[in-house]
Amino acid sequence: MSDCDKTALSGLTLDQLVAFSKEIGLPAFRGKQLHSWIYAKYAQSFDEMTDLSVEVRELLKSKATIALLEIAHLEVSRDGTRKYLFRLPDGKFVESVLMAFDDRPSLSACVSSQVGCAVGCTFCATGYLGFKRNLNSQEIVDQIMCIQRESGRRIANIVYMGQGEPLLNVENVCDSIRTIMASVGIGARHITVSTSGIVPGIRELAKQGLQITLALSLHAPDDITRDIIVPINKKFPVADLIDACHEYYDATGRRITVEYVMLAGVTDWPDQAEQLADLVRNLHCNVNLIPYNPTSADDGALVYERPSKDDQFRFRKIVERSGKTVTIRLERGTDINAACGQLHNSFAETKQGH
């Protein structure tokens, strides 16, 4: 049996691992052992599973593999950020990022929920890829496990902020969150789902009863500007988004994170800061300002510029008049194409060049 015909175990739930064990003639407790080796010990091979007999390990090798995804490319930044390009079983690619920060001991991983993206934000390189397909729950979870196996380090925080729009794949995203909580051992309050503003998806997420953080990629306080840089706004305008965020807070009691990309001369004007302050004043939220991470025209995104430090601080000071906590995101991995879609695009171009 070739590897492509074998069952990949990483990313499966405990119940699925027990069912697999029974299917190949093993008792149910073997599934529990597999679950422990995969999720608690980050096993990379069946030979590491020393509490299984040689016969059982050989049977597993003939029927299964551990990883579902393959690391096609890895880049490591000077600041320690690790950017992964994963090859999926069908040959398509997605990206994930592992981030470490000097001021905190915990590690954060940014995972993808789709291959490509249909939303088409003009500053995002992923939009250039177009939408290919949704990821299933196992493909999302195995991004985390692949990172832990490669790095040998435990991830404490997950953000669904990689390739794709999570709330256009809400069923698989919610299934993956439940597996992450139950099997990977990351609590709901350490999981963030970011959306460009899919109102029905926000409402559906609120119904799921998951105590996760919702991050709204707002990026502009008015419909005219947002229509241009986040085209999905034409379907779900700013007022509707803010209403949906109020509904999410009312249903979950979880404070929203409002993400705002700062594009020099486009979204960083003082009057826009005042509009943003007015917009969030009555919303239970924090505001995270994101200085633009430059991409090139070859990435398919429009060419924007990052605001100066003075302009960033001026903008933050105005937004703080809302009474909200306002932070400027510390950029990671800018030397390794860490923005969503950049590594995928550059890798694809390299392959085409060969």
C-alpha positions in Angstrom: 0.0 0.0 0.0 1.4 3.4 -1.0 1.5 6.2 1.5 -1.2 8.1 -0.4 -3.6 5.1 0.2 -2.8 5.0 3.9 -4.9 6.7 6.6 -3.3 9.9 8.0 -3.8 10.0 11.8 -2.7 13.5 12.8 -5.6 15.8 13.1 -8.1 13.0 13.8 -10.2 13.1 17.0 -10.0 10.5 19.8 -13.2 8.9 18.6 -11.8 8.7 15.1 -8.5 7.1 16.2 -10.4 4.5 18.3 -12.6 3.7 15.3 -9.5 3.4 13.1 -7.9 1.0 15.6 -11.0 -1.2 15.6 -11.2 -1.1 11.8 -7.7 -2.6 11.5 -8.3 -5.2 14.2 -6.8 -3.5 17.2 -8.6 -3.0 20.5 -10.0 0.4 21.4 -7.3 1.3 23.9 -4.8 1.3 21.0 -6.6 4.4 19.7 -6.1 6.1 23.0 -2.4 5.3 22.9 -2.2 6.7 19.4 -4.0 9.8 20.5 -1.4 10.3 23.3 1.6 9.7 21.1 0.3 12.1 18.4 -1.0 14.9 20.6 0.9 14.8 23.8 4.3 13.6 22.6 4.4 14.9 19.0 5.5 11.5 17.6 6.9 11.6 14.1 7.0 7.8 13.5 5.4 4.7 14.8 8.8 3.4 15.9 8.7 6.1 18.6 5.6 4.4 20.1 7.6 2.2 22.4 4.6 1.0 24.5 3.2 -0.7 21.3 4.6 -4.1 20.3 6.7 -4.5 17.2 3.9 -6.4 15.6 1.4 -3.6 16.2 3.9 -0.9 15.0 4.4 -2.9 11.8 0.7 -3.2 11.3 0.3 0.6 11.7 3.1 1.3 9.2 1.3 -0.8 6.7 -2.1 0.9 7.2 -1.3 4.4 8.3 0.9 7.5 8.3 1.1 10.1 11.0 1.2 13.4 9.2 -1.4 14.4 6.7 0.5 17.4 5.4 4.1 17.6 4.1 6.4 20.6 4.7 7.2 21.8 1.2 9.2 24.8 2.4 10.3 26.4 5.6 11.7 29.9 6.2 13.1 31.2 9.5 13.2 34.9 10.2 15.9 36.7 12.2 13.3 37.3 14.9 12.6 33.5 15.2 9.4 33.5 13.2 9.0 30.3 11.3 6.9 30.3 8.1 5.7 27.0 6.7 4.4 26.1 3.3 2.5 22.8 3.5 1.7 20.6 0.6 -1.8 19.1 0.9 -2.7 15.5 -0.2 -4.1 16.9 -3.5 -0.9 18.8 -4.2 -2.2 22.2 -3.3 -0.4 24.5 -0.8 -1.3 26.4 2.3 0.8 28.5 4.8 1.2 28.6 8.5 3.3 30.8 10.8 4.8 30.1 14.2 5.5 33.3 16.2 7.5 33.8 19.4 7.7 37.0 21.3 10.4 38.3 23.7 7.9 39.6 26.2 5.9 36.3 26.6 6.9 32.6 27.0 4.0 31.2 25.0 4.1 30.5 21.2 1.4 31.5 18.8 0.5 29.8 15.5 -1.3 31.4 12.6 -3.2 28.8 10.5 -5.0 28.7 7.2 -8.6 27.7 6.7 -8.8 27.7 2.8 -6.6 27.2 -0.2 -6.6 30.7 -1.6 -9.3 33.2 -0.8 -12.4 34.6 -2.5 -12.6 37.8 -0.6 -9.9 39.7 -2.6 -8.7 42.4 -0.2 -6.5 44.6 -2.3 -3.6 44.7 0.1 -3.4 40.9 0.6 -1.2 38.6 -1.5 -3.5 35.6 -0.9 -6.3 37.2 -3.0 -4.0 36.8 -6.0 -4.2 33.0 -5.6 -8.0 33.0 -6.0 -10.2 30.6 -4.2 -9.4 26.9 -4.7 -11.2 25.0 -1.9 -12.0 24.8 1.8 -9.7 22.9 4.1 -11.3 20.1 6.1 -10.9 20.0 9.9 -8.1 17.5 9.8 -6.1 19.6 7.4 -6.5 22.6 9.7 -5.5 20.7 12.9 -2.5 19.0 11.3 -1.0 22.4 10.5 -0.6 22.8 14.3 0.7 19.3 14.8 3.2 19.6 11.9 4.5 22.8 13.5 4.9 21.2 16.9 6.6 18.1 15.5 9.0 20.2 13.4 9.8 22.8 16.1 9.6 20.4 19.1 7.7 23.2 21.0 4.2 23.4 22.3 1.8 26.0 20.8 -0.3 27.9 23.3 -2.3 30.3 21.1 -4.0 29.8 17.7 -5.2 32.4 15.3 -7.2 31.6 12.2 -5.6 34.5 10.3 -3.7 32.7 7.5 -4.9 32.0 4.0 -8.6 32.1 3.4 -11.8 33.5 5.1 -12.6 31.3 8.1 -16.3 32.2 8.2 -16.8 31.1 4.6 -15.7 27.7 5.9 -17.4 27.9 9.3 -18.4 24.3 9.7 -14.9 22.9 9.2 -13.4 25.7 11.3 -15.7 25.0 14.2 -15.0 21.3 14.0 -11.3 22.0 14.0 -11.6 24.2 17.0 -13.4 21.5 19.0 -10.5 19.0 18.1 -7.9 21.6 19.0 -9.6 22.1 22.4 -10.1 18.4 23.1 -7.0 16.8 21.6 -4.3 19.5 21.2 -5.2 20.9 24.6 -5.5 24.6 23.7 -8.4 26.4 25.5 -11.1 28.4 23.7 -9.8 31.6 25.2 -6.5 31.1 23.5 -8.1 30.7 20.0 -9.0 33.6 17.7 -10.9 33.5 14.5 -10.5 36.4 12.1 -13.0 37.5 9.6 -13.1 40.1 6.9 -16.8 40.7 7.8 -19.0 37.7 6.8 -22.1 38.7 8.7 -23.9 35.3 8.5 -20.7 33.6 9.5 -20.4 35.8 12.6 -23.9 35.0 13.6 -23.4 31.3 13.0 -20.2 31.3 15.1 -22.1 33.0 17.9 -24.6 30.1 17.9 -21.8 27.5 18.3 -21.2 28.3 22.0 -17.4 28.5 21.6 -15.7 30.9 24.0 -13.2 32.0 21.4 -12.2 35.5 20.4 -13.6 37.0 17.2 -11.3 39.4 15.3 -12.9 41.7 12.8 -10.6 42.8 10.0 -12.3 46.2 9.6 -9.4 48.1 8.0 -11.5 51.2 7.2 -14.2 53.0 9.2 -16.4 54.1 6.2 -18.1 52.2 3.4 -16.5 54.2 0.6 -12.9 53.3 1.6 -13.8 49.8 2.7 -15.6 49.0 -0.5 -12.3 49.6 -2.3 -9.8 47.7 -0.1 -12.2 45.0 1.3 -14.7 44.3 -1.6 -16.9 42.0 0.5 -18.0 45.3 2.2 -20.3 45.9 -0.7 -22.3 42.9 0.5 -21.8 43.4 4.3 -21.4 47.1 5.0 -19.8 48.6 8.1 -23.0 49.2 10.0 -24.1 45.6 9.5 -20.7 44.3 10.7 -20.8 46.4 13.9 -24.4 45.1 14.6 -23.2 41.5 14.1 -20.3 42.1 16.5 -22.7 43.4 19.1 -24.7 40.3 18.6 -21.6 38.1 19.0 -20.7 39.8 22.3 -24.2 39.5 23.6 -24.2 35.8 22.8 -20.7 34.9 24.1 -19.7 37.7 26.5 -16.3 37.7 24.6 -14.7 41.0 23.7 -14.1 41.6 20.0 -10.7 42.5 18.6 -11.0 45.1 15.8 -8.1 44.8 13.3 -7.2 47.8 11.3 -4.5 47.8 8.6 -2.8 51.1 8.3 -2.1 52.0 4.6 -0.2 55.3 4.1 -2.4 57.9 2.6 -5.3 55.5 2.4 -6.5 54.5 5.8 -4.3 56.5 8.2 -5.8 60.0 8.0 -6.7 61.7 11.3 -10.4 62.0 10.3 -10.5 58.3 9.8 -9.0 57.8 13.3 -11.9 59.9 14.6 -14.4 57.9 12.6 -12.9 54.7 14.0 -13.1 56.0 17.5 -16.8 56.9 17.1 -17.5 53.5 15.5 -16.1 51.4 18.3 -17.0 53.6 21.3 -20.0 51.5 22.3 -18.6 48.1 21.2 -17.0 45.8 23.7 -13.7 45.6 21.9 -10.0 46.2 21.7 -8.4 47.8 18.7 -5.3 46.4 17.0 -3.6 48.7 14.5 -1.5 46.9 11.9 1.2 48.8 10.0 1.1 47.5 6.4 3.4 44.6 5.7 4.6 45.4 2.1 4.1 43.0 -0.7 5.2 43.5 -4.3 3.1 43.9 -7.4 4.2 40.4 -8.4 2.2 39.1 -5.4 -1.0 40.4 -7.1 -1.8 42.8 -4.3 -1.9 46.5 -5.0 1.3 48.4 -4.0 0.7 50.3 -0.7 3.1 51.9 1.7 3.6 51.6 5.5 2.8 54.8 7.4 5.6 56.5 9.3 6.0 55.8 13.0 4.8 59.3 13.8 1.7 58.8 11.7 1.0 55.5 13.5 1.3 57.0 16.9 -0.8 60.0 16.0 -3.5 57.7 14.7 -3.4 55.5 17.8 -3.7 58.6 20.1 -6.8 59.7 18.3 -8.5 56.3 18.5 -7.7 56.0 22.2 -10.2 58.8 22.8 -12.8 56.1 22.4 -11.7 54.7 25.7 -10.6 51.4 24.2 -7.3 49.7 24.5 -5.4 50.4 21.3 -2.2 48.6 20.3 0.1 48.8 17.3 0.9 45.2 16.2 4.6 44.2 16.5 5.5 43.0 13.0 7.1 39.5 12.8 8.9 37.8 9.9 9.1 40.8 7.5 12.4 39.4 6.2 10.8 36.1 5.1 7.6 36.9 3.2 5.5 36.3 6.3 2.4 38.1 5.0 -0.3 35.7 4.0 0.2 34.3 0.5 3.7 35.7 -0.1 5.6 32.5 0.5 3.0 30.5 -1.6 3.4 33.0 -4.5 7.2 33.1 -4.4 7.5 29.3 -4.1 5.1 28.8 -7.0 7.1 31.3 -9.1 10.4 29.5 -8.3 8.9 26.1 -9.4 7.6 27.6 -12.6 11.1 29.1 -13.2 12.5 25.6 -13.1 
